[in-house]
Amino acid sequence: MTEEPDSEIDTRVSEIMTSPVRTVSADTTIAEAAEILSSEGIGSLVIGEEIIDGIITEMDIVESVGKAMDPQTTTVEDLMSDPVVTIRPNESARVAGERMGHNGVKKLPVAEDGRAVGIITTTDLALYLPRLRINMTPQPEPDIGKGEYE
């Protein structure tokens, strides 16, 4: 029996990525980065407005607070992950998922010629792929009280 190709998982990253990706310069402070993440409702920033120099996530900022780093003077360059794992826009969702898993990353900048053109996240993949999709209800089911589940 021949397996049919799974068209959803073989979809190109360019079709499901978020674009444009939010970039900042390396001298952006952690306070500024936190404000951008919060106001724009995003979970990461690519460092480098031309060529990708690094990436910083919400977790990096939380860790900087835990380490008592001054958010007014600490820059994203001090905390960014570098080198950055990336993917090309013509690669598949399958490759994106594999690359994230193999490298332990949840956010994967999409790059062309070293420049960020988009980003794909584990959340994007989960929402896009139907067999991984979880439909959330806007309110708990009426017969489930205070977090009790069967």
C-alpha positions, 0 to 999 in steps of 0.5 A: 500500500502506497502512502499518500503525501500529507499535503498539510505537513508538506505545505511551505512555511511561507504559507503559514508563517507570520510576516513581517517579523518584528525586528529590533536593533542589538542596543534595544533595552530589555525594558523596551523589548518587554514593552514591544512584546506586551503591546504587540502580543508577540513572544519573540523579537529577531535581533538585527534589522538587516541580517539576523544577529539573534533572537530573544523570547519572553522567557529570556526576559523573565530569566533576566528579571530572575537574575536581577539584571537592570532592564533599563541598561541591559540590552537584548544583545546581552541576552539573545540566542546566537547563532539562530536556527532558521528555515527558508520560506520554501521548506515544509511545515514538516521540516520546520517541526523537525528542526524545532524539535531537534534544536529545542526551539519554539520560534523559528525565524524564516530567512532569505539571504540572512534577512528575516522575512517571517517567523513560524512557531510551535503554536503556528504549527499546532493551529495549522495542522488539524490532527494537532489542533485543539479547539478551545471553548470560550468558557468551561463546560457547565458540568465541570466545576473549579477545575475538576475533570474526569 
